[in-house]
Amino acid sequence: MSITLPNPIPARMKGVNRAEICDVNFVEFVKAWHGHVDARPAPHESILEGSALDAHGFRELLESQLISRHLDLMARVLRVQNKVFYTIGSSGHEGNAMVARLTRHTDPAFLHYRSGGFMAERFRKLPGMDPIMDSALSFAASKDDPASGGRHKVWGSKPLWVLPQTSTIASHLPKALGTAVAIETGRRIGHSLPIPDDSIAICSFGDASANHATAQTAFNAAAWTAYQKLPAPVLFVCEDNGIGISVKTPTGWIANRFRHVPGLDYFFADGLDLANGYGEVQRAVEHCRRTRRPTFLHLKTTRIMGHAGTDFEIEWRSIEELCAVEATDPLLRSAGIALESGVMSKDDLIELYEATRTKCFAAAEEADRRPKLQTLDEVVAPLAPYTPDAVRAEAERAPDAQRRLEVFGSEAKLPENQPPRHLAIQINNALHDQFAKYPDTLLFGEDVAQKGGVYTVTKGLYKAFGPRRVFNTLLDETMIFGLAQGFANMGMLPVPEIQYLAYFHNAGDQIRGEASSLQFFSNDQFRNPMVVRMAGLGYQRGFGGHFHNDNSIAALRDIPGLVVGCPSRGDDAARMLRTLMALAKVDGRVSIFLEPIALYMTKDLYEPGDGLWLTQYPAPGESMTLGEGRTYGDGEDVVIVTYGNGVPMSLRAARRIEQAHGWKTKVIDLRWLVPLSDAYIVEHTKNARRIIVVDEGRRSAGVGEGVITALAEGGLGATPLERVVGADTYTPLAGAAFAVIPADDDIVAAADRLATR
């Protein structure tokens, strides 16, 4: 589809801003139109012969398109006045309003940034909402912005079920698919969904983003799911404008790539022509809802006015090419439909166009007068909510006693009535308890079901709670996190397993850029509560190498809002898991339960057979406060601060230090690595004569750096200190591994050095 523009316009305006040209093009096109209209369709009649779109629907879609366009034009004008802070526009993509019209406001939507038309149309679903003012507040970064509270320009709305996305590049596709799977899972496990059972998940993205590895992950997982005839009602909407910033998509690439993908049901619709495209969008939506299958809607769009306000296309595209692109403007086609059908006159169109402009600028000026975020406390308020009393009460709420008996078999078999056990068994017991307590809890990952995990930590859960709550996934950490976010979106409590810490790095953006950021960018209106179980750290004998002895905790410490707990013994693990589950339930937090592999089966501490690293299972009702460590001993001659594998190492070293130097010692197990409790560290080291920080992570960016910073800022910088830490290298295989990570002897040697100072 192309439009013939009144001729001298592009030539005479070569040096003018392209947004201005697009604005003039619309007015000039309407004024220049001439034709004969035989009959005006009634509101319920087709807008044009053969179209699935009626006249009433067309009129509303046109209004939504105009709102989207004038928000773009307003942003370009007011950005230079510092009244607007975002100029990635939707111009050329306004046809996505059809997707909004044909779906429900209870269909969760994960939208890319060119979704102004979609949002304007979805606002119609709930009377009394104002898409122009809400959008203007977001453009202005006002703290009155109902989507993010002024933290980012996002398309989002809690009542409209639009979960905010920032300038993502395909990172929202896995969680959109995860949400689709969750809709079906909730029904199967008897969970009451927050939306109707026949809802679908909508996910829009550009043709360039479709090439991203994260997008491919989602497409593959969708096809993998469909291949097994498992329902996953996700509508992937690829808005194909043929270009990614300045890199053109090869002609026909999207159609040829996706038309014949097994498991993805392909539909094409012309997003530049409402009358022509509406029926195909309708077919795609109805197919997805009816069949519950992953559906790929290839929506033809264009991109006018550049990628963003800073993209001066005239510098890298010819004037002829720009004029050709602008001639495909969907608003020109919509104006043509309005005039050809007779539903609007030239004067009607110009009046509506200018009235919409006036409303958008007026809203922007009002938004500019509204208050903005000023203080750090205001900015971070929704990032990491924590209500300790409520979390403690929830963590200490015991599971139903009868349900526990059913799960464990009898009173005598309850874990608190068993002899002391090692870490792996107590984590397993705690998981059984939490699954008995929370019927909407799901555990999933690679090998976790029948096998019970690589280290049998999840053994028995599949049998006790069934395949709907404990199940294996495809080998794809990105999709495991996507599923977790989807289940959380639907009100369930996911406990995904990442088999090794090293594999987290394959998919870290799903936690950093998506799960942990949602509360922040939605002003705490949406939450992704989850507890990620992750085996890691070093000292695993007989099965080593970097990917099974990974100490890279720095990647976790740098994620705002994330909580990371690392138990070193079984009773601590059970209490910590109760607290993390409660933290997810009460405050919606994302946390990682980092399990030291080498301590899973450890029984002894000082001598073979002493059984001193076995612990009693804590009775229901016991929990652990976030940030609370554990201390061993009360000596102050030397205080050792550590975590994970470092705890039993430090206890053994402390005994040797006491014998060698006659010093009284204290060992502090931090237990909580993110956020570090500076207050706890300082409180338990303030009287220390010497301090040793034992950190099995790497020298650069390890936990030890955070501990030393806490000590220095707490006024303990003058206390003699030694750091025992891993080397800045990958962990090699076999015995060579122990050359790069700390050992008992290294801690004793550090004490010897302190004795000479």
Secondary structure, DSSP 8 states (H G I E B T S, - for coil): ------THHHHHTTTS-HHHHHHHHHHHHHHH----------TTSBSSTT-SSBHHHHHHHHHHHHHHHHHHHHHHHHHTTTS-------TT-GGGHHHHHHS-TTS-EE--S--HHHHHHHGGGSTT--HHHHHHHHHTTBTT-TTTTTSS--EEETTTTEEEE-S-SSTTHHHHHHHHHHHHHHHHTT---SS-TT--EEEEEETTGGGSHHHHHHHHHHHHHHHTT----EEEEEEE-SEETTEE--TTHHHHHHTT-TT-EEEEEETT-HHHHHHHHHHHHHHHHHH---EEEEEE----S-SSTT--GGGTS-HHHHHHHHTT-HHHHHHHHHHHHTSS-HHHHHHHHHHHHHHHHHHHHHHHHS-B--SHHHHHTTTS---HHHHHHHHTS---HHHHHHHHSSSTTSGGGS--B-HHHHHHHHHHHHHHH-TTEEEEETT-SSS--TTSTTTTHHHHH-TTTEEE--S-HHHHHHHHHHHHHTT-EEEEEES-HHHHTTSTHIIIIIGGGHHHHTTTSS---EEEEEEE-S--TTS-SGGGS----HHHHTSTT-EEE--SSHHHHHHHHHHHHHHHHHH--EEEEEEEGGGTT---SSSTT--TT-B----TT----TT--EEE----SEEEEE-TTHHHHHHHHHHHHHHHH---EEEEE--EEES--HHHHHHTTTT-SSEEEEEEEESTT-HHHHHHHHHIIIIITTS-EEEEEE-SS---SGGGGGGTS--HHHHHHHHHHHHT-
